[in-house]
Amino acid sequence: MRTTKTKVDDAARAAAQVVPTGLPDGEVPPHEDEVDAVPEEASRRRDADETSQFAGVVHDIRQVDVPATYERLRDELRLGDGVVHYAQVLAAADSAERNAFDAGLLARAAKLEQEEVDRRTGAELEVLRTAARDELEKEKTEGRRSKAPTIQDVEDRVVANWPDKSSQLHRRREEIHAARAVADNLESRWVSRCATLRSMLDRYAPRRDPG
């Protein structure tokens, strides 16, 4: 039977294994605008440390030359004429497998960029919405409005007050979402190409003479 002392000792050992957060329980970290900004490179090293098991993978994704990789994968997405011999198909299949992997990296890079753009534009839009909401609430307090502003009222005021800025932010989101969709489609096309070439390999593979 486990004694009270044994249970206390077990709890102490378990607590010692917990990685400290650097803040006492219940304490909220300071606002980020109250501390020195973290340099971009230092921030990236910190992020890499937090995902150390996948640091190499993350590094490969971040190092993708997006314009060059996209143009190469787009331009090479054709089989061409005269690929009817086993050696030719095998070479094409090897190239396609590598391109499918590169297309996967490109798609993941596009996803990371989309999420970053969504965060940044979301934060900027929220600033505009807060200002618009405060303006509408002030009008209600002063009797110039009969009811509390709705979500649509806030959105309409954002467009009215900052038509160019709000349009620009929404456009940035639309463009990166479209870019990610294209990257995802390119990846699926290369996966499909690999499957086609595997089928062709089976068709043109040398057959042993049964005799």
N, C-alpha and C positions, 0 to 999 in steps of 0.2 A: 504494500500500500504506500502511495506517495505521500510524504510528510509535507507540512506547510513550508518548511525550510527548503525542501527539494523543489517545490513549485516556485518559490521566490528565486532560487538560484537559476532555474530554467528561464524564468522571465527576464532575469538580468542578462543572461547569455543571449537571449533573443534580441533584447534591446540593443546590446552591443553590436549586433550584426546589422542594424538598421543604418543606412547611409544618412548622415546628418544633412539637413537642408541649409544650415547656416543661419536659420531664424528660429527663435523660440516658438513653441506651439501657439498658434492663434495670432501671431504677429504678421501684419501685412507688410510686404516689401514697399520701400519708398516709391513714389511716382518716378517714372524714368526721366522726367524733365527736371528732377531735383538732384540727379546724380550725373556725373560726367558720362557723355555718350561713349559707347564701346566702339572702338575703331572697327571698320568693316572686316579687315583681315583677322583681327582678334575674335570677332564674332563668329567668323567662319570656322576658326580653329576650335572654338568652344562647341559649335554645332557638331563638328566632326567628332569631338570627344564624347558627346552625348550619344552618338550613334556609332561608337567605335567598331562594333562588329560589322557594320556596313560602310565603314569609312571609304574603303576602296571603291565600292559601288557608287556611293554618292560622289566621290571625286570624278569617276568616269562620266557620270551624268552631267556634272557641272562643267566638265571640260569639252563637252560636245561643241564643235564648230557648227552652229545651227545653219547658217546660210550655205556653207559648202556641203555639209552632209545632206541637207534637204535637196539641193540642186543635183547632187550626184545620185541619190536614191531615186529622185524623180526621173532623171534622164536615163538611168540604167533599167528602168522598169519596162523592158521590152526584151523579147527573146531573140529577135532577129531571124534572118533566113539561114537555111543550110545547117541548122543544128539537128542533125539526124544520126550522128555516130555516137557511140557510147562514150568515147573519150571527151567529145565536145559537150555532151549532156552532163557528164560528171564534173567537168570544169565549171559549167554554168551553175550546177547545183551547189558546188563548194562556194562560189561567189555569192549565190543567193542566200545561203545560210548565214554568211557573214553580214550581208546587207540586211537580213531580217533582224539580226542582233543589233546592228547600228540603228535600224528603224525603231527598235524597241527603246534604245537609249534616247533617240530624238523625241519619241512620244512621251517618255518620262520627263525629259527636260521641258517639254511643252506644258506638261501638267504642273510641274513646279512653278514655271513662270506664270501660268494662269492663276494659281493659288496666290502667288505673291501680288499680282495685279489686282485680284479680287480683294485682298486684304487692304492694299493701299488705297484703292478707289473707294472701298467701303468706308474707310476711316475718313477720307476727304468728304464723301457724301454725307456722312453722319455729322460732320462739323456744320455743313450747310443746313441740314435738317434741324439741328439744334438751334441755330440762329433763326431759322424760319419759324420754328415752334415758339421760341421766346417772343418773337415779334407778334405772332398771332395771339399768344396769351396776353401780351400787353394790351393789344387792341380790345380783347375781351374785358380785361380789367378796367379799361377806360370807357367801356360801354359802346365801343364801335363794332362789337360782335355780340351776337345774342347767345352763342353756345361755344363750347370748347372745340378747338380745332380737331378735325379728323386727320387720319393718316393721309388721305387724299388732299385735304386742305394744305397740309405741310408740303407734300410733293408739288402741288401746284404753285405754292409760294416760292419754293426752291427754283422752279423753272422760270417763274416771273422775275425773281431777283437776280438769278445767275444763269441766264439761258446758255451762254457760251460755255461756261465752266461745267455746268451739269451735263451738257451735251457732250463735251470732250471726255468727261469721266465715263459716261455710259458707252461712248464710242470705243474707248480703250478696252473696256470689258468685252464688248462685242467682237472686236478684232482679235483679242487673244483667245477667246472661246472658239472663234472660227479657225484660227491657226492651230489650236490643239486638235480640233476635229479633223483637219487636213493631215496632221501628223499621225493621228490614230488610224485614219484611212490608209495612209501610206504604209504603216506597219502591217495592217491586215492584208494589203495587196502583196507585200513581200512574203508574208506567211503563206498566202495562197500560191504564190509563185514557187515557193519551196515544195509545196505539196504536188504541184504540176510536174516539177522536175523529178521528184521521186518516182512519180508514176512513169515518166519517160525513161528513167533509169531502168526500171523493171522491164519496160518494153524492149529497150535496146541492149539489155545485158547479154553478154556472150552466153550461149547455151552449150552445155556439154553434150557431146555425141553420146547417145544412150549405148551405142555399141562399144 
